[in-house]
Amino acid sequence: MAMTNLEKYDYAFMSNFRASKEELPSLKYEGLGKWDSVSHMDLIADLESAFDIQMDTKDVLDLSNYEKGKEVLAKYGVSFDE
Amino acid sequence: MYFFDKNEAFKNKVFLIDEDGRTYTYGQVWQIGDTITAGIPDRSLCLLLTGNDVSSVSAYMALLRKSCPVILMGKKADQEVIRRMKESYRPAFVIAEGACEDQKEEPAEMYSKLGLLLSTSGSTGAQKLVRLSRDNLQANCDSITEYLGLTEKERPITTLPMEYTYGLSVIHSHAAVGASIILTDRTFFDPKFWELVEKYEATSLAGVPYSYEMLHRLRIERMDLPRLRTLTQAGGHLKTELQESIGTWAKETGRRLFVMYGQTEATARMSYIPPDRCLEKIGSIGIPVPGGRIELLGTDGEVITEPGVNGELIYYGDNVSLGYATCREDLAKGDDNGGRLETGDIAYRDEEGYFYISGRKKRFIKLYGKRISLDQIQDELQEAFDTADIVCTGDDENGVFVWKTDQAAGADRDALEQIFWDRWGIREDKMQLRMIDQIPRNASGKTIYKDLTEEKEDGVQKE
């Protein structure tokens, strides 16, 4: 069965930050630790390829926590409503 | 005059701009530094824990003025690593966040010219430091200000840690010309960073290859950065496509991209590509910096002069470090290198005298701008997996290849990923696991590295 958008989205976060699903809502960009600039770049790359989109500078910068990321992706037509 | 001396001509010029937009003149920075270090006798060994902030820069320059040999470490470094550094070198004073703590240590016996001690590796275990003299710092600073054509009008924003030789060279070279520096520890992915660039009109950025991948990801070509004129790159090989795309953007928009090469052992910089040749000479490390000279040495010990022939890259210049230290006693050592550095890089030159790195004599790779020893990783993995036979190879692009016998299928990969991340901060995409029946070794037991190629793997866990 194909993955839903939410599953793809969660997977990108879980694989990049080695985090469990429960931890996801508390993740945010910090510039160090788990979510540093290196993992941010990997996350953006994964999201862009998972949803076949190219994000603008502002959106790459705005995507600074788990919930915010959904709002950003919505601008590119990615819907999380099942 | 040294770049850290009090140059009266700069006294009322702005030196530092902090994140809140506060400006500090050179005169104020001298005063802050003198105040922080007031209780420190001249020529004391100091450990300075740095961030890209006013107190770190002020204290650093003041310590150099007092001829205090100073060890730099990032203030966010692991506590355990800081503790081990203190234990190995027993500094007389530790300075952090503008506060100075007397360690009540006996004075160390130190070489009179010793000025700065920098770590070469991002790895956590090594206490190995490069010993640099104040003259080394000044020599490299002079070369850099010359080929970058720096003037007091420049205004770089910090993009690299101050304890990293490249980040430090940005501070040195701009202090030398009376320019202003915008200080921040923020990264390219922090919107506030770009606010600072815009608001305080940054004119230049420095970056390691990974920084340029970030800038590419941020689509720097589409950003409106009217004041930004210069980009510099060092700390490893920039991918061809990236140099092409950033170089083309720079050329079309009248900006300068400097691709450069260096090592902490040479203070920072050894060569650079003049920006007007950047697109023609992709893959090259360029020509020697002013005041430096590069020689290629064949395996038979003779100097190679013809183009296209590989040899070890030997650099000559006043920026060549004194040598290494691995313990407190080593601080008394004099100039071991005598202005000659065996870089361990294998290179050739083209007809126009541009140099190209083709490999490494020693087994190091660079990841995220940090130098990583394959032998060290190999040794630590061997310890962790004592029933297996393990060899590590690798390159800057793909990361570390782990060649391992005695497979435990998926368990290995997970365990390895965890170790790579915990110990060396290496992510899973830069760790390639290759299962193999037997490590190829010659009769005397030496690993035959050239036999460890893709064709030889069993393909059990290929990506």
Interface residues (C-beta under 8 A of the other chain):
Chain A: R18 Y29 G31 L32 D36 S37 V38 S39 H40 M41 D42 I44 A45 D56 T57 V60 L61 D62
Chain B: K76 D185 R186 T187 F188 F189 D190 P191 W194 Y210 E213 M214 R217 L218 R219 I220 R222 M223 Y368 W421 R427 D429
